[in-house]
Amino acid sequence: MKPTHPLMKRIWRHKLFYLFMLPGIVWFFLFSYVPLYGIQVAFRDYTFIGGFSGSPWAGLKYFQQFFSYYQSGDIIRNTVIISLMKLLVGFPMPILLALLLNEVRLLKFKKTVQTLSYLPYFVSWIVVVTLMQRLLTPYGGPVNDLLGSFGVEPIQFLNNPSWFYQLIVGSDIWKNIGWNSIIYMAAIAGIDQQQYEAAKIDGAGRFQQMWHITLPGIRNVAIILFILAVGNLMSAGYEQLLLLNGPATANMGTVLDVHAINSGIREGRLSYAAAVGLFQSIIGLILVLTVNRIARKASDVSLF
């Protein structure tokens, strides 16, 4: 018997699409919504014996501890600075790569570049940082050897405040640019090719076609991804910074993610770490809602 309610009728009509969505919905429910039960750890003096519900209630004690911590302002500032640099410098790079690949007509070369740009995404940060250490070391590293052939003195790239931000942002772009460009390549592939043919007839060059057809064609996708990226502004990436940060750069590279990991795992302050993580999530939610509202008013494109 077919449903009669309008909403259920639409779901029934597109039941195959919803069936394909089911594994993703189940995954999000199990790993994103069920763990929300553990949020209460941030408001309790958590003990392994008492568990989530049996530990004594602490209220906002651990939030007060974080904000009264003498380095909390520096940690928040470091997080915002690094995240903003990754957003402002790194966000346009996949768009640029997708635009450049779209202009390549040699199919074999295009596929080769795509494959090489995708591969770093599947390499763990441990391997990436180890590779950087081998390449950038001043004691026989190929980068310094190349600079030495031009008469440049060896440079201590790693654990050097002068090069810290460049290495953080550069390695993040190198690792993610290919993977992040996939969505833009798909959006470009969906643009009506007749628009390009009409533009050619009107005498538009390659750059004019890119500016007036390709970029407007991926604008909505770029806005949606930008809104989502802003939501991660308080999360600078703990694994990368945990590995690249050192004693000389500790005042620049200690971010909220690293602070929460150190507090929770190394020091065993689980409730305090949960409070820091919840603070990040709340700020991220506020940022997403704010930017989403601005985008909806400015361009009629939004997440909801």
C-alpha positions in Angstrom: 0.0 0.0 0.0 1.5 3.3 -1.1 1.6 6.2 1.4 -0.8 9.1 1.1 0.9 11.8 3.1 2.8 14.3 0.8 6.1 13.9 2.6 5.9 10.2 2.7 4.9 10.1 -1.0 8.1 12.1 -1.9 10.2 9.7 0.2 8.6 6.7 -1.5 9.1 8.2 -4.9 12.8 8.6 -4.2 13.2 5.5 -2.1 16.3 4.2 -3.9 18.2 7.5 -3.2 17.2 7.3 0.5 18.4 3.6 0.5 21.8 4.7 -0.7 21.8 7.4 2.0 21.0 4.9 4.7 24.6 3.7 5.5 25.7 7.3 5.9 22.8 8.1 8.1 23.6 5.1 10.3 27.3 6.0 10.5 26.5 9.6 11.5 24.0 8.4 14.1 26.4 5.9 15.7 29.5 8.0 15.6 28.2 11.6 15.8 25.0 11.6 17.7 25.3 8.7 20.1 28.6 10.0 21.6 26.8 13.3 22.5 25.7 11.4 25.6 29.3 11.9 26.8 29.0 15.7 26.7 28.0 15.6 30.4 31.6 14.6 31.2 32.5 18.3 30.9 30.1 19.1 33.7 31.1 16.3 36.1 34.1 15.3 38.2 34.5 12.2 35.9 35.8 9.0 37.4 36.1 5.6 35.8 34.3 4.0 38.7 31.3 6.4 38.5 31.1 6.6 34.8 29.1 9.1 32.9 26.1 9.2 35.2 27.6 8.2 38.5 30.4 10.8 38.7 29.6 13.8 40.9 28.2 17.0 39.3 30.7 19.8 38.9 28.7 22.4 36.9 30.9 25.0 35.1 34.0 24.2 37.2 36.2 23.1 34.4 35.1 25.9 32.0 36.2 28.3 34.8 39.5 26.5 35.1 40.2 26.8 31.4 39.4 30.5 31.2 41.3 31.3 34.4 44.4 29.4 33.1 47.1 31.9 32.5 47.8 30.6 28.9 44.2 30.3 27.8 44.2 33.6 25.9 47.4 32.6 24.1 46.0 29.2 23.2 42.8 30.6 21.7 44.8 33.3 19.8 47.1 30.6 18.4 44.2 28.5 17.3 42.5 31.4 15.5 45.6 32.6 13.8 46.6 29.2 12.4 43.0 28.4 11.4 42.6 31.7 9.7 45.8 31.3 7.8 44.8 27.8 6.6 41.3 29.2 5.7 42.5 32.3 3.8 45.4 30.7 2.1 44.3 27.1 1.8 40.6 27.5 0.9 41.2 29.0 -2.6 43.9 26.5 -3.6 41.6 23.6 -4.5 39.5 26.0 -6.5 42.6 27.2 -8.4 43.7 23.6 -8.9 40.3 22.6 -10.3 40.2 25.6 -12.6 43.7 24.8 -13.9 43.0 21.1 -14.4 39.8 22.0 -16.2 41.8 23.9 -18.8 44.2 21.0 -19.5 43.3 19.2 -22.7 45.9 16.4 -22.6 43.9 13.7 -20.8 46.9 11.6 -19.7 48.7 14.6 -18.2 45.5 15.7 -16.5 44.9 12.2 -14.9 48.5 12.0 -13.8 48.3 15.4 -12.0 45.0 14.5 -10.4 46.4 11.2 -9.1 49.6 12.8 -7.7 47.6 15.6 -6.0 45.1 13.1 -4.4 47.8 10.7 -3.0 49.1 12.9 -0.1 45.6 13.0 1.4 45.9 9.2 2.2 49.3 9.6 3.8 49.2 10.0 7.6 50.6 13.1 9.3 53.3 10.9 10.9 54.6 10.0 7.5 54.3 13.5 6.2 56.2 15.0 9.2 58.9 12.3 9.0 59.3 13.1 5.3 59.6 16.8 6.1 62.3 16.1 8.7 64.3 14.2 6.1 64.0 16.8 3.4 64.4 19.9 5.5 67.2 18.9 8.0 70.2 21.1 7.8 72.4 18.0 8.2 72.5 16.6 4.7 68.9 17.3 3.8 68.3 17.7 0.0 66.6 21.1 0.4 69.5 22.6 2.2 72.0 20.9 -0.1 70.2 22.6 -3.0 70.3 25.9 -1.3 74.0 25.4 -0.5 74.7 24.9 -4.2 73.5 28.5 -4.6 75.7 29.8 -1.7 72.9 29.9 0.9 73.8 28.9 4.5 71.9 25.9 5.9 68.5 26.8 7.4 66.9 25.2 10.4 63.3 25.0 9.0 61.7 22.8 11.7 61.3 24.0 15.2 62.1 27.5 14.0 59.6 30.3 14.8 60.5 32.1 11.6 59.4 29.2 9.4 56.7 27.7 11.6 53.6 29.2 10.0 54.9 28.7 6.5 55.5 25.0 7.2 52.1 24.5 8.9 50.1 26.1 6.1 52.2 24.8 3.3 52.1 21.1 4.5 48.3 21.4 5.1 47.8 22.6 1.6 50.0 20.0 0.0 48.2 17.2 1.8 44.6 18.3 1.2 44.6 20.3 -2.0 44.0 17.4 -4.4 41.2 15.8 -2.3 39.4 19.0 -1.7 39.5 19.8 -5.4 37.3 16.8 -6.3 34.1 18.5 -5.4 35.0 21.5 -7.5 35.9 19.3 -10.4 32.5 17.6 -10.1 30.8 21.0 -10.0 32.7 22.1 -13.1 31.7 18.9 -14.9 28.1 19.7 -14.3 28.2 23.1 -16.1 26.3 23.1 -19.4 28.8 22.9 -22.2 26.6 24.9 -24.5 27.5 28.0 -22.4 31.1 27.5 -23.4 30.2 27.0 -27.1 28.1 30.2 -27.0 30.9 32.1 -25.4 33.3 31.0 -28.1 31.0 32.2 -30.8 30.8 35.5 -29.0 34.6 35.7 -29.1 35.3 35.0 -25.4 38.8 33.7 -24.7 39.8 30.9 -22.2 40.2 33.3 -19.3 36.9 35.1 -20.0 35.1 31.7 -20.2 36.6 30.8 -16.8 35.7 34.1 -15.3 32.1 34.4 -16.6 31.1 30.7 -16.8 33.2 28.4 -14.7 33.5 30.5 -11.6 29.8 31.4 -11.4 29.1 27.7 -12.0 30.9 26.6 -8.9 30.0 29.6 -6.8 27.2 27.9 -4.8 29.5 24.9 -4.0 32.3 27.2 -2.9 30.0 29.1 -0.6 28.7 25.9 1.1 32.2 24.6 1.6 33.3 27.9 2.9 30.5 27.9 5.5 31.6 24.4 6.6 35.2 25.5 6.7 34.4 28.4 9.0 32.9 26.0 11.4 36.4 24.5 11.9 38.0 27.8 12.8 38.5 26.8 16.4 40.1 23.5 15.4 43.5 24.0 13.9 44.3 20.2 13.5 45.8 18.5 16.5 47.8 15.8 14.8 49.8 18.1 12.5 50.6 20.6 15.3 51.3 17.9 17.9 54.0 16.5 15.6 55.4 19.8 14.2 55.3 21.8 17.4 58.5 21.9 19.5 60.0 23.7 22.4 61.1 26.7 20.3 57.6 27.1 18.8 55.5 26.1 21.8 54.2 29.7 22.3 53.0 29.7 18.6 51.8 26.1 18.1 49.9 25.3 21.3 46.3 25.3 20.2 43.1 24.2 21.7 43.3 20.7 20.1 46.8 20.1 21.4 45.9 21.5 24.8 42.9 19.2 25.1 44.8 16.1 24.0 47.6 16.8 26.5 45.2 17.5 29.3 43.0 14.5 28.7 45.5 11.8 27.7 48.8 12.8 29.2 47.5 14.4 32.4 44.3 12.3 32.8 42.1 15.4 33.2 39.2 14.0 31.2 36.5 16.4 32.4 38.8 19.4 31.7 39.6 18.2 28.2 35.9 17.6 27.5 35.1 21.2 28.6 37.8 22.5 26.2 36.4 20.4 23.4 32.8 21.5 24.1 33.9 25.1 24.1 35.4 24.6 20.6 32.2 23.0 19.4 30.0 25.7 20.7 32.1 28.5 19.0 32.1 26.4 15.8 28.3 26.1 15.8 27.9 29.9 16.4 30.3 30.6 13.5 28.5 28.3 11.2 25.1 29.8 12.1 26.4 33.3 11.7 28.2 32.8 8.3 25.2 30.8 7.0 22.9 33.6 7.8 25.2 36.2 6.1 25.5 33.9 3.1 21.8 33.5 2.8 21.2 37.2 2.8 24.0 38.1 0.5 23.8 35.3 -2.1 20.6 33.3 -1.4 22.9 30.2 -0.8 23.0 28.5 2.6 23.1 25.2 4.3 19.6 25.6 5.7 
